[in-house]
């Protein structure tokens, strides 16, 4: 399997995030919605972004064959967001997640990218279910998860975080 394989949708290229995306990761991780809904990852310099990619993102890609994808708009090759599949501590299953720079929200890119990542999870990576977590306040993420066919299963807490999170799930068997 080619770990660095990119994928395409009508308007986007989904490229595995690597060190060359450090400046973009730095910008994305410090947007107001990232900080509010995902949390401060203490990525405040290019070096910290490179370290985060190398220590948090790349190992999962190498171990599982999937991970975080940088989303690149085809028309101008602008990096606009990220979407991926994450093996999160405290979650029994693989989590789908997404985030965008503010200028690229509410343009349909999140649904387009997440639909492709969901298809990859089920039909290329062999997953039979997908999970997602989000805050109670993040209504736009909740709507997107429901549009993707995930169902809210209730409240969950993950290690080192005392916030109640909404837990969503999609199961291939019950949705085919």
Backbone as ProteinMPNN parsed JSONL, in Angstrom:
{"seq_chain_A": "XXXXXXXXXXXXXXXXXXXXXXXXXXXXXXXXXXXXXXXXXXXXXXXXXXXXXXXXXXXXXXXXXXXXXXXXXXXXXXXXXXXXXXXXXXXXXXXXXXXXXXXXXXXXXXXXXXXXXXXXXXXXXXXXXXXXXXXXXXXXXXXXXXXXXXXXXXXXXXXXXXXXXXXXXXXXXXXX", "coords_chain_A": {"N_chain_A": [[0.844, -1.182, 0.0], [0.542, 2.177, -0.854], [1.544, 4.581, 1.234], [1.56, 7.294, 0.933], [-0.342, 7.997, -0.869], [-2.458, 10.067, -2.726], [-5.813, 11.327, -2.958], [-8.765, 12.153, -4.855], [-11.504, 14.437, -5.204], [-14.319, 16.014, -6.75], [-13.599, 18.75, -6.536], [-11.34, 18.811, -4.952], [-8.05, 17.836, -3.78], [-6.9, 15.283, -1.765], [-4.359, 14.943, 0.269], [-1.943, 13.061, 2.018], [-0.923, 14.422, 5.097], [2.187, 15.943, 5.529], [5.51, 16.92, 6.584], [5.98, 19.069, 4.876], [3.674, 20.482, 4.979], [3.671, 22.055, 7.191], [3.49, 24.896, 7.667], [0.87, 25.408, 6.89], [-0.509, 23.726, 8.73], [0.194, 24.98, 11.121], [-1.197, 27.427, 10.775], [-3.904, 26.494, 10.553], [-4.315, 25.124, 13.017], [-4.437, 27.207, 14.758], [-6.679, 28.695, 14.3], [-9.712, 30.391, 15.247], [-12.022, 28.641, 15.532], [-10.832, 26.09, 15.59], [-9.35, 26.24, 17.957], [-11.449, 26.661, 19.766], [-13.244, 24.444, 19.417], [-11.735, 22.104, 19.03], [-9.32, 22.317, 20.384], [-6.397, 23.672, 22.028], [-3.398, 22.808, 20.75], [-0.893, 23.557, 21.349], [0.73, 24.337, 19.239], [2.638, 26.531, 18.046], [4.64, 27.485, 16.46], [6.477, 27.094, 13.341], [8.312, 25.005, 13.62], [7.174, 23.602, 15.788], [4.845, 22.759, 14.555], [5.876, 21.064, 12.551], [7.008, 19.12, 14.218], [4.672, 18.158, 15.486], [3.336, 17.013, 13.3], [5.222, 15.022, 12.605], [5.389, 13.517, 14.974], [2.775, 12.921, 15.787], [0.973, 12.636, 13.592], [2.247, 11.27, 11.379], [3.167, 8.735, 12.485], [0.726, 7.283, 12.862], [-0.237, 7.12, 10.214], [1.784, 5.541, 9.112], [1.462, 3.232, 10.652], [-1.259, 2.401, 10.335], [-1.999, 2.998, 7.727], [-3.623, 5.043, 6.979], [-4.734, 8.388, 7.789], [-4.33, 11.756, 8.606], [-5.397, 14.089, 6.207], [-4.368, 16.678, 4.116], [-6.272, 19.142, 2.636], [-6.543, 20.24, -0.604], [-7.415, 22.734, -2.8], [-8.354, 22.244, -6.1], [-8.501, 24.199, -8.145], [-6.683, 26.286, -7.611], [-4.642, 25.223, -6.13], [-4.599, 25.784, -3.43], [-4.242, 25.293, 0.03], [-6.8, 24.327, 2.072], [-8.023, 23.063, 4.241], [-8.402, 20.259, 6.523], [-8.972, 16.735, 6.68], [-9.702, 13.566, 7.984], [-8.957, 10.247, 9.247], [-8.822, 9.003, 12.475], [-7.09, 7.373, 15.057], [-8.038, 7.524, 18.058], [-7.186, 7.907, 21.459], [-9.137, 6.429, 23.964], [-11.411, 6.182, 22.475], [-13.406, 3.768, 21.111], [-12.786, 2.674, 18.32], [-12.369, 4.005, 14.988], [-12.066, 7.43, 14.326], [-13.653, 9.978, 12.451], [-12.656, 13.132, 11.305], [-12.582, 16.711, 10.779], [-11.54, 19.939, 9.639], [-11.411, 23.417, 8.811], [-9.93, 26.28, 7.233], [-11.141, 29.516, 8.034], [-12.056, 31.031, 5.749], [-12.924, 29.115, 3.994], [-15.09, 27.758, 4.888], [-18.478, 26.57, 4.936], [-18.902, 26.171, 2.209], [-19.342, 23.766, 1.101], [-17.142, 22.136, 0.977], [-16.393, 20.605, 3.223], [-18.328, 18.545, 3.441], [-17.885, 17.317, 0.966], [-15.182, 16.451, 1.175], [-15.295, 14.859, 3.528], [-17.148, 12.923, 2.799], [-15.688, 11.552, 0.848], [-13.546, 10.602, 2.446], [-14.959, 8.954, 4.182], [-15.916, 7.013, 2.328], [-13.421, 5.95, 1.537], [-12.599, 4.874, 3.988], [-14.456, 2.793, 4.377], [-14.37, 1.252, 2.009], [-11.783, 1.1, 0.964], [-9.925, 1.046, 3.063], [-10.961, -0.874, 4.687], [-12.567, -0.606, 6.993], [-15.359, -1.196, 9.16], [-16.962, 0.363, 10.633], [-17.422, 3.788, 11.587], [-16.514, 6.352, 13.753], [-17.236, 9.444, 15.486], [-16.492, 12.432, 17.258], [-17.683, 15.333, 18.9], [-18.116, 18.655, 20.182], [-20.874, 19.773, 22.221], [-21.609, 22.298, 21.502], [-20.823, 22.644, 18.891], [-22.537, 22.932, 16.409], [-22.507, 22.973, 13.573], [-20.697, 20.916, 12.915], [-22.07, 18.744, 14.001], [-24.336, 18.691, 12.333], [-23.113, 18.121, 9.874], [-22.023, 15.563, 10.394], [-24.379, 14.098, 10.745], [-25.483, 14.4, 8.197], [-23.666, 12.888, 6.82], [-24.469, 10.412, 7.55], [-23.975, 9.426, 10.082], [-24.937, 8.527, 13.41], [-26.035, 9.961, 16.435], [-24.846, 8.669, 19.413], [-24.808, 9.254, 22.045], [-23.299, 10.582, 25.026], [-19.792, 10.973, 25.564], [-16.634, 10.658, 27.188], [-13.229, 11.451, 26.81], [-9.856, 10.369, 27.537], [-7.93, 12.536, 29.642], [-9.491, 14.771, 29.264], [-12.106, 16.516, 30.448], [-14.454, 17.345, 29.341], [-17.799, 16.818, 28.295], [-18.533, 15.059, 25.428], [-20.241, 14.725, 22.308], [-20.969, 11.601, 20.912], [-20.752, 10.065, 17.875], [-21.73, 7.59, 15.432], [-21.243, 5.408, 12.656], [-22.249, 2.485, 11.116], [-21.298, 0.046, 8.877], [-22.66, -2.373, 8.363], [-25.296, -1.922, 9.281], [-26.167, 0.025, 7.596], [-26.096, -0.583, 4.916]], "CA_chain_A": [[0.0, 0.0, 0.0], [1.285, 3.441, -0.91], [1.106, 5.405, 2.356], [1.482, 8.697, 0.553], [-1.283, 8.107, -1.973], [-3.448, 11.14, -2.656], [-7.129, 11.011, -3.492], [-9.394, 13.338, -5.414], [-12.943, 14.618, -5.35], [-14.563, 16.935, -7.86], [-12.908, 20.039, -6.367], [-10.258, 18.733, -3.969], [-7.031, 16.79, -3.661], [-6.685, 14.896, -0.375], [-2.962, 14.504, 0.311], [-1.498, 12.811, 3.393], [-0.202, 15.551, 5.681], [3.605, 15.69, 5.795], [6.242, 18.076, 7.08], [5.871, 20.207, 3.958], [2.422, 21.173, 5.291], [3.807, 22.634, 8.536], [2.973, 26.267, 7.736], [-0.582, 25.289, 6.85], [-0.949, 23.154, 10.008], [0.324, 26.066, 12.097], [-2.316, 28.352, 10.581], [-5.17, 25.821, 10.852], [-4.408, 24.794, 14.444], [-4.592, 28.433, 15.538], [-7.908, 29.399, 13.939], [-10.618, 30.462, 16.408], [-12.867, 27.448, 15.699], [-9.988, 24.964, 16.02], [-9.048, 26.432, 19.381], [-12.678, 26.523, 20.55], [-13.911, 23.147, 19.317], [-10.802, 20.976, 19.038], [-8.432, 22.556, 21.517], [-5.063, 24.211, 21.791], [-2.387, 21.75, 20.67], [0.391, 24.199, 21.63], [1.478, 24.402, 17.99], [2.747, 27.98, 17.895], [5.743, 27.799, 15.548], [6.645, 26.128, 12.248], [8.993, 23.821, 14.18], [6.196, 22.853, 16.573], [3.944, 22.123, 13.595], [6.614, 19.931, 11.972], [7.115, 18.109, 15.264], [3.345, 17.57, 15.659], [3.108, 16.144, 12.139], [6.122, 13.865, 12.668], [5.187, 12.684, 16.171], [1.37, 12.551, 15.988], [0.27, 12.256, 12.364], [2.972, 10.286, 10.565], [3.17, 7.366, 13.033], [-0.539, 6.592, 12.583], [-0.249, 6.818, 8.789], [2.68, 4.403, 8.901], [0.937, 2.053, 11.357], [-2.573, 1.964, 9.87], [-2.179, 3.222, 6.294], [-4.477, 6.218, 6.793], [-4.549, 9.37, 8.853], [-4.776, 13.12, 8.325], [-5.192, 14.531, 4.832], [-4.456, 18.097, 3.822], [-7.195, 19.341, 1.524], [-6.009, 21.224, -1.536], [-8.391, 23.082, -3.828], [-7.779, 21.986, -7.416], [-8.454, 25.371, -9.023], [-5.509, 27.144, -7.374], [-3.736, 24.459, -5.264], [-4.613, 26.397, -2.099], [-4.555, 24.388, 1.143], [-7.988, 24.936, 2.668], [-8.498, 22.388, 5.439], [-7.931, 18.889, 6.706], [-9.986, 15.737, 6.969], [-9.004, 12.302, 8.106], [-9.382, 9.166, 10.126], [-7.914, 9.1, 13.611], [-7.137, 6.366, 16.114], [-7.975, 8.367, 19.258], [-7.206, 7.272, 22.768], [-10.41, 6.53, 24.656], [-12.517, 5.97, 21.549], [-13.368, 2.389, 20.641], [-13.009, 2.713, 16.888], [-11.675, 5.063, 14.25], [-12.801, 8.693, 14.341], [-13.521, 10.873, 11.302], [-12.603, 14.511, 11.749], [-12.389, 17.695, 9.72], [-11.379, 21.336, 10.054], [-11.156, 24.272, 7.658], [-9.631, 27.689, 7.438], [-12.429, 30.23, 8.025], [-12.475, 31.488, 4.42], [-13.388, 27.988, 3.179], [-16.232, 27.129, 5.549], [-19.823, 26.768, 4.376], [-18.839, 26.135, 0.745], [-19.541, 22.386, 0.69], [-15.891, 21.371, 0.959], [-16.351, 19.64, 4.332], [-19.128, 17.378, 3.048], [-17.199, 16.681, -0.163], [-13.991, 15.755, 1.67], [-15.667, 13.832, 4.51], [-17.779, 11.829, 2.053], [-14.603, 10.774, 0.242], [-12.825, 9.903, 3.517], [-15.852, 7.871, 4.63], [-15.836, 5.97, 1.301], [-12.111, 5.311, 1.658], [-12.598, 4.073, 5.223], [-15.284, 1.6, 4.233], [-14.139, 0.448, 0.808], [-10.363, 0.921, 0.664], [-9.177, 0.746, 4.281], [-11.558, -2.05, 5.311], [-13.267, -0.365, 8.254], [-16.789, -1.518, 9.112], [-17.686, 1.438, 11.296], [-16.706, 5.047, 11.763], [-16.984, 7.124, 14.905], [-16.893, 10.863, 15.49], [-16.808, 13.138, 18.499], [-17.754, 16.781, 18.751], [-18.673, 19.343, 21.343], [-22.31, 20.059, 22.146], [-21.77, 23.624, 20.907], [-20.409, 22.654, 17.483], [-23.734, 22.537, 15.665], [-22.189, 22.707, 12.167], [-20.119, 19.567, 12.836], [-23.149, 17.78, 14.245], [-25.146, 18.609, 11.104], [-22.336, 17.425, 8.846], [-21.951, 14.144, 10.756], [-25.686, 13.507, 10.462], [-25.594, 14.366, 6.736], [-22.811, 11.778, 6.393], [-25.101, 9.161, 7.933], [-23.621, 9.009, 11.439], [-26.004, 8.688, 14.384], [-25.562, 10.311, 17.774], [-24.99, 7.538, 20.324], [-24.841, 9.753, 23.41], [-22.18, 11.369, 25.555], [-18.555, 10.225, 25.83], [-15.476, 11.418, 27.669], [-11.967, 10.845, 26.4], [-8.819, 10.591, 28.552], [-7.307, 13.853, 29.805], [-10.427, 15.819, 28.847], [-13.312, 16.31, 31.253], [-15.628, 17.854, 28.633], [-18.723, 15.864, 27.702], [-18.547, 15.152, 23.969], [-21.23, 13.909, 21.624], [-20.35, 10.477, 20.219], [-21.496, 9.637, 16.687], [-21.253, 6.32, 14.889], [-21.803, 4.854, 11.432], [-21.887, 1.076, 10.982], [-21.499, -0.395, 7.497], [-23.646, -3.439, 8.32], [-26.657, -1.443, 9.493], [-26.486, 1.087, 6.654], [-25.977, -1.013, 3.512]], "C_chain_A": [[0.889, 1.244, 0.0], [0.755, 4.382, 0.17], [0.886, 6.85, 1.965], [0.571, 8.927, -0.647], [-2.257, 9.254, -1.703], [-4.73, 10.67, -3.312], [-7.748, 12.298, -4.011], [-10.904, 13.266, -5.308], [-13.124, 15.577, -6.526], [-13.716, 18.201, -7.76], [-11.637, 19.972, -5.538], [-9.269, 17.61, -4.244], [-6.866, 16.543, -2.173], [-5.307, 14.246, -0.315], [-2.569, 14.207, 1.754], [-0.634, 13.97, 3.898], [1.227, 15.133, 6.003], [4.244, 16.983, 6.291], [6.166, 19.292, 6.171], [4.585, 21.006, 4.178], [2.485, 21.923, 6.627], [3.239, 24.045, 8.641], [1.445, 26.262, 7.721], [-1.134, 24.761, 8.178], [-0.879, 24.211, 11.115], [-0.855, 27.027, 11.987], [-3.644, 27.719, 10.999], [-5.362, 25.597, 12.349], [-4.619, 26.034, 15.322], [-5.777, 29.281, 15.088], [-8.841, 29.398, 15.151], [-11.471, 29.209, 16.613], [-12.053, 26.226, 16.105], [-9.75, 25.072, 17.521], [-10.291, 26.211, 20.243], [-13.195, 25.092, 20.57], [-12.984, 21.943, 19.399], [-9.811, 21.119, 20.182], [-7.061, 23.032, 21.101], [-4.038, 23.086, 21.859], [-0.982, 22.292, 20.948], [1.316, 24.166, 20.413], [1.54, 25.879, 17.615], [3.906, 28.434, 17.014], [5.765, 26.766, 14.423], [7.303, 24.852, 12.778], [8.037, 22.958, 14.997], [5.209, 22.129, 15.658], [4.61, 20.915, 12.948], [6.714, 18.788, 12.973], [5.777, 17.408, 15.481], [3.055, 16.596, 14.516], [3.937, 14.872, 12.263], [5.841, 12.957, 13.856], [3.754, 12.202, 16.349], [0.694, 12.025, 14.723], [0.958, 11.128, 11.597], [2.984, 8.877, 11.17], [1.867, 6.607, 12.756], [-0.632, 6.219, 11.112], [0.607, 5.589, 8.502], [2.139, 3.118, 9.516], [-0.336, 1.512, 10.72], [-2.805, 2.146, 8.367], [-3.133, 4.361, 5.974], [-4.286, 7.146, 7.971], [-5.133, 10.702, 8.454], [-4.429, 13.493, 6.884], [-5.332, 16.045, 4.755], [-5.305, 18.241, 2.572], [-6.725, 20.512, 0.677], [-7.051, 21.47, -2.623], [-7.728, 22.958, -5.193], [-7.591, 23.251, -8.247], [-7.196, 26.203, -8.852], [-4.451, 26.504, -6.473], [-3.571, 25.087, -3.875], [-4.989, 25.342, -1.058], [-5.662, 25.027, 1.968], [-8.446, 24.296, 3.975], [-7.867, 21.014, 5.573], [-9.122, 17.994, 7.019], [-9.244, 14.418, 7.088], [-9.668, 11.334, 9.045], [-8.343, 9.039, 11.224], [-8.171, 7.982, 14.609], [-6.933, 7.106, 17.428], [-8.023, 7.537, 20.526], [-8.571, 7.504, 23.417], [-11.622, 6.35, 23.765], [-12.37, 4.577, 20.964], [-13.737, 2.347, 19.161], [-12.286, 3.901, 16.285], [-12.618, 6.254, 14.063], [-12.582, 9.447, 13.041], [-13.553, 12.302, 11.832], [-12.275, 15.432, 10.597], [-12.264, 19.076, 10.333], [-10.98, 22.145, 8.831], [-10.713, 25.647, 8.092], [-10.947, 28.454, 7.283], [-12.93, 30.642, 6.641], [-13.106, 30.377, 3.583], [-14.518, 27.2, 3.845], [-17.507, 27.445, 4.786], [-19.826, 26.873, 2.844], [-19.002, 24.707, 0.213], [-18.284, 21.538, 0.678], [-15.851, 20.301, 2.056], [-17.132, 18.382, 3.976], [-18.434, 16.607, 1.931], [-16.004, 15.854, 0.324], [-14.367, 14.61, 2.611], [-16.374, 12.656, 3.838], [-16.713, 10.936, 1.429], [-13.852, 9.977, 1.304], [-13.67, 8.746, 4.059], [-15.82, 6.71, 3.63], [-14.511, 5.218, 1.374], [-12.064, 4.392, 2.875], [-13.302, 2.748, 5.005], [-14.853, 0.69, 3.099], [-12.672, 0.271, 0.433], [-9.586, 0.494, 1.903], [-9.803, -0.379, 5.098], [-12.233, -1.84, 6.654], [-14.736, -0.729, 8.09], [-17.63, -0.5, 9.859], [-16.772, 2.646, 11.457], [-17.344, 5.769, 12.94], [-16.637, 8.596, 14.679], [-17.256, 11.424, 16.853], [-16.823, 14.631, 18.205], [-18.337, 17.38, 20.02], [-20.164, 19.584, 21.129], [-22.571, 21.383, 21.438], [-21.491, 23.654, 19.412], [-21.532, 22.113, 16.592], [-23.408, 22.207, 14.207], [-21.548, 21.333, 11.995], [-21.182, 18.499, 13.059], [-23.996, 17.591, 12.986], [-24.412, 17.853, 10.008], [-22.264, 15.93, 9.147], [-23.272, 13.442, 10.452], [-25.921, 13.401, 8.952], [-24.766, 13.218, 6.15], [-23.385, 10.414, 6.78], [-24.702, 8.641, 9.293], [-24.773, 9.347, 12.376], [-25.408, 9.025, 15.737], [-25.887, 9.17, 18.733], [-25.075, 7.988, 21.779], [-23.591, 10.547, 23.744], [-20.993, 10.447, 25.824], [-17.531, 11.196, 26.411], [-14.23, 10.685, 27.215], [-10.906, 11.175, 27.445], [-8.224, 11.997, 28.492], [-8.187, 14.998, 29.308], [-11.734, 15.591, 29.602], [-14.583, 16.834, 30.574], [-16.482, 16.705, 28.114], [-18.77, 16.104, 26.199], [-19.675, 14.294, 23.414], [-20.492, 12.85, 20.812], [-21.27, 10.03, 19.087], [-20.897, 8.351, 16.148], [-21.997, 5.992, 13.586], [-21.327, 3.414, 11.351], [-22.26, 0.605, 9.575], [-22.621, -1.427, 7.417], [-25.079, -2.914, 8.415], [-27.072, -0.386, 8.473], [-26.343, 0.681, 5.181], [-27.334, -1.333, 2.923]], "O_chain_A": [[1.854, 1.34, 0.757], [-0.346, 4.919, 0.046], [0.105, 7.555, 2.603], [0.699, 9.928, -1.352], [-2.8, 9.389, -0.606], [-4.732, 9.739, -4.117], [-7.317, 13.396, -3.656], [-11.5, 12.189, -5.319], [-12.157, 15.902, -7.215], [-13.177, 18.676, -8.761], [-10.922, 20.967, -5.426], [-9.599, 16.589, -4.848], [-6.708, 17.488, -1.399], [-5.119, 13.128, -0.796], [-2.835, 15.022, 2.637], [0.27, 14.434, 3.204], [1.46, 14.116, 6.657], [3.58, 18.014, 6.398], [6.274, 20.424, 6.641], [4.429, 22.091, 3.618], [1.457, 22.373, 7.133], [2.565, 24.357, 9.623], [0.807, 27.021, 8.452], [-2.118, 25.292, 8.693], [-1.786, 24.316, 11.94], [-1.447, 27.401, 12.999], [-4.424, 28.34, 11.721], [-6.441, 25.848, 12.887], [-4.945, 25.91, 16.502], [-5.874, 30.454, 15.45], [-8.766, 28.498, 15.989], [-11.63, 28.755, 17.747], [-12.531, 25.404, 16.887], [-9.931, 24.104, 18.259], [-10.198, 25.638, 21.329], [-13.548, 24.579, 21.632], [-13.416, 20.863, 19.803], [-9.501, 20.145, 20.869], [-6.624, 22.822, 19.97], [-3.84, 22.484, 22.914], [0.004, 21.571, 20.798], [2.528, 23.99, 20.543], [0.641, 26.414, 16.966], [4.127, 29.632, 16.842], [5.154, 25.703, 14.531], [6.895, 23.746, 12.422], [8.078, 21.73, 14.914], [4.787, 21.012, 15.957], [3.988, 19.862, 12.809], [6.525, 17.625, 12.617], [5.744, 16.188, 15.643], [2.582, 15.483, 14.748], [3.427, 13.772, 12.053], [6.033, 11.745, 13.76], [3.528, 11.179, 16.995], [-0.076, 11.067, 14.786], [0.319, 10.148, 11.215], [2.824, 7.905, 10.431], [1.903, 5.416, 12.448], [-1.061, 5.112, 10.786], [0.206, 4.706, 7.743], [2.335, 2.034, 8.965], [-0.485, 0.299, 10.575], [-3.701, 1.523, 7.797], [-3.42, 4.613, 4.804], [-3.754, 6.759, 9.012], [-6.281, 10.785, 8.017], [-3.321, 13.245, 6.409], [-6.293, 16.619, 5.266], [-5.087, 17.553, 1.575], [-6.535, 21.624, 1.171], [-7.511, 20.537, -3.281], [-6.651, 23.512, -5.412], [-6.61, 23.359, -8.984], [-6.686, 26.766, -9.821], [-3.478, 27.156, -6.095], [-2.531, 24.935, -3.233], [-5.943, 24.589, -1.247], [-5.497, 26.125, 2.5], [-9.182, 24.919, 4.74], [-6.938, 20.655, 4.85], [-10.138, 18.441, 7.551], [-8.27, 14.181, 6.374], [-10.764, 11.559, 9.56], [-7.143, 8.974, 10.957], [-9.313, 7.685, 14.958], [-5.799, 7.298, 17.868], [-8.8, 6.589, 20.643], [-9.093, 8.619, 23.419], [-12.752, 6.364, 24.252], [-11.334, 4.243, 20.388], [-14.868, 2.022, 18.803], [-11.67, 4.698, 16.993], [-13.785, 6.107, 13.698], [-11.449, 9.549, 12.571], [-14.366, 12.641, 12.691], [-11.757, 15.0, 9.568], [-12.806, 19.351, 11.403], [-10.304, 21.645, 7.932], [-11.067, 26.123, 9.17], [-11.786, 28.066, 6.47], [-14.135, 30.599, 6.396], [-13.752, 30.656, 2.573], [-14.856, 26.101, 3.406], [-17.6, 28.453, 4.085], [-20.652, 27.576, 2.263], [-18.823, 24.463, -0.98], [-18.35, 20.341, 0.397], [-15.33, 19.208, 1.835], [-16.646, 17.271, 4.188], [-18.401, 15.377, 1.953], [-15.838, 14.7, -0.07], [-13.817, 13.514, 2.504], [-16.213, 11.513, 4.265], [-16.818, 9.71, 1.473], [-13.55, 8.803, 1.093], [-13.139, 7.676, 4.357], [-15.709, 5.552, 4.033], [-14.484, 3.99, 1.283], [-11.555, 3.274, 2.802], [-12.798, 1.699, 5.405], [-14.961, -0.53, 3.217], [-12.346, -0.626, -0.345], [-8.68, -0.335, 1.806], [-9.23, -0.797, 6.104], [-12.451, -2.804, 7.388], [-15.296, -0.586, 7.003], [-18.855, -0.488, 9.742], [-15.545, 2.541, 11.462], [-18.565, 5.786, 13.091], [-15.85, 8.938, 13.797], [-18.189, 10.964, 17.512], [-16.068, 15.121, 17.365], [-18.968, 16.691, 20.821], [-20.649, 19.597, 19.998], [-23.631, 21.571, 20.841], [-21.886, 24.602, 18.732], [-21.471, 20.988, 16.096], [-23.97, 21.262, 13.654], [-21.834, 20.648, 11.012], [-21.189, 17.471, 12.382], [-24.332, 16.465, 12.62], [-25.007, 17.042, 9.297], [-22.429, 15.114, 8.24], [-23.278, 12.315, 9.957], [-26.494, 12.418, 8.482], [-25.12, 12.649, 5.117], [-22.849, 9.379, 6.383], [-25.054, 7.514, 9.64], [-25.493, 10.324, 12.167], [-24.399, 8.447, 16.141], [-27.039, 8.753, 18.856], [-25.384, 7.181, 22.656], [-22.924, 11.103, 22.871], [-21.157, 9.304, 26.25], [-17.571, 12.398, 26.149], [-14.177, 9.455, 27.23], [-11.042, 12.162, 28.168], [-8.044, 12.563, 27.414], [-7.685, 16.07, 28.97], [-12.393, 14.57, 29.404], [-15.665, 16.776, 31.158], [-15.962, 15.736, 27.56], [-19.017, 17.224, 25.751], [-20.02, 13.26, 23.987], [-19.522, 13.149, 20.116], [-22.423, 9.665, 19.316], [-19.722, 8.053, 16.367], [-23.19, 6.258, 13.438], [-20.135, 3.144, 11.499], [-23.403, 0.753, 9.144], [-23.447, -1.37, 6.506], [-25.969, -3.398, 7.716], [-28.221, 0.055, 8.485], [-26.459, 1.528, 4.296], [-27.428, -1.711, 1.755]]}, "name": "protein", "num_of_chains": 1, "seq": "XXXXXXXXXXXXXXXXXXXXXXXXXXXXXXXXXXXXXXXXXXXXXXXXXXXXXXXXXXXXXXXXXXXXXXXXXXXXXXXXXXXXXXXXXXXXXXXXXXXXXXXXXXXXXXXXXXXXXXXXXXXXXXXXXXXXXXXXXXXXXXXXXXXXXXXXXXXXXXXXXXXXXXXXXXXXXXXX"}
